[in-house]
Amino acid sequence: MITIKNYGKLFRKDVGQWRVSRIDEEKSFYQITLMKPDGETVSVNLERNEVRGIHGNGFEYEMWYWKGMSNNPNNALPERLLFTADVLNTIDKFTNALNLLLM
């Protein structure tokens, strides 16, 4: 299980055209809410439980959100990426991973 120390440091960090507006720690995931200047929001989940990497080389953590939720909730699709812990271990790396997911 991944634990992010000082996750509050993500608050108000820019991620591409988004800004982190809220971070909640739950038992099995972190929920990161991001907002655009026009008020559009998106919630990204980082699952805390690891999964075996697709190539069997270590553990990875799933980061995902409902793509298209703000435009048409009935047609929203989950957008998912897997990251190793070393990709998430600094603020810059973490925000780059978020940006990659949201592109």
C-alpha positions in Angstrom: 0.0 0.0 0.0 1.3 3.4 -1.0 1.4 6.2 1.5 2.1 9.7 0.4 3.7 11.8 3.1 3.0 15.5 2.9 0.4 15.1 0.2 -1.0 18.5 1.2 2.0 20.0 -0.6 0.1 19.3 -3.8 -2.5 21.8 -2.9 -2.6 24.7 -5.4 0.1 23.1 -7.6 -0.4 23.6 -11.4 -0.8 20.6 -13.5 -0.9 21.7 -17.2 -4.0 23.8 -17.5 -5.4 22.5 -14.2 -4.7 23.4 -10.5 -5.0 21.1 -7.6 -7.9 22.4 -5.5 -8.3 19.6 -3.0 -6.7 16.3 -1.8 -8.5 13.7 0.3 -6.9 10.6 1.8 -9.2 7.6 2.0 -8.5 4.1 3.2 -7.9 2.7 -0.3 -7.2 5.7 -2.4 -6.3 9.4 -2.6 -8.7 11.6 -4.4 -7.2 14.7 -6.1 -9.6 17.3 -7.3 -8.3 19.7 -10.0 -9.9 22.8 -11.4 -9.5 24.9 -14.5 -9.7 28.7 -14.4 -13.2 28.5 -16.0 -14.4 26.4 -13.0 -14.4 23.0 -14.7 -13.3 20.3 -12.2 -12.1 16.7 -12.4 -11.4 14.2 -9.7 -8.5 11.8 -10.1 -8.1 8.8 -7.9 -4.8 7.2 -7.0 -5.4 3.7 -5.7 -3.3 2.9 -2.7 -3.1 -0.8 -3.2 -0.5 -2.0 -5.6 -1.0 -4.2 -8.6 1.5 -6.5 -10.3 3.1 -4.7 -13.2 2.0 -5.9 -16.6 5.4 -7.2 -17.4 5.9 -8.8 -14.0 8.6 -6.4 -13.0 7.5 -4.9 -9.7 4.4 -3.2 -8.4 2.5 -0.3 -9.9 -0.2 2.0 -8.7 -3.3 2.9 -10.7 -4.2 6.6 -11.3 -7.6 7.1 -13.0 -10.5 9.5 -13.6 -13.8 9.6 -15.6 -12.8 11.3 -18.9 -15.7 13.4 -20.3 -17.6 13.4 -17.0 -18.1 17.2 -17.0 -19.3 17.3 -20.7 -21.5 14.2 -20.8 -21.7 12.0 -17.6 -23.6 9.3 -19.5 -20.8 8.8 -21.9 -17.8 9.2 -19.5 -15.1 6.6 -19.8 -12.4 5.7 -17.3 -9.0 6.9 -18.3 -6.3 4.9 -16.5 -2.5 4.8 -16.2 -0.2 2.7 -14.0 2.8 4.2 -12.4 5.7 2.8 -10.3 6.3 4.3 -6.9 9.4 6.0 -8.1 7.4 8.0 -10.6 5.3 9.4 -7.7 7.9 10.1 -5.1 8.4 13.8 -5.7 6.0 16.7 -6.2 7.4 17.4 -9.7 7.2 13.7 -10.8 3.7 13.4 -9.3 2.4 16.5 -11.1 3.9 15.2 -14.3 2.1 11.9 -13.9 -1.2 13.7 -13.3 -0.6 15.9 -16.4 0.2 12.8 -18.5 -3.1 11.2 -17.3 -5.2 14.3 -18.1 -3.7 14.9 -21.5 
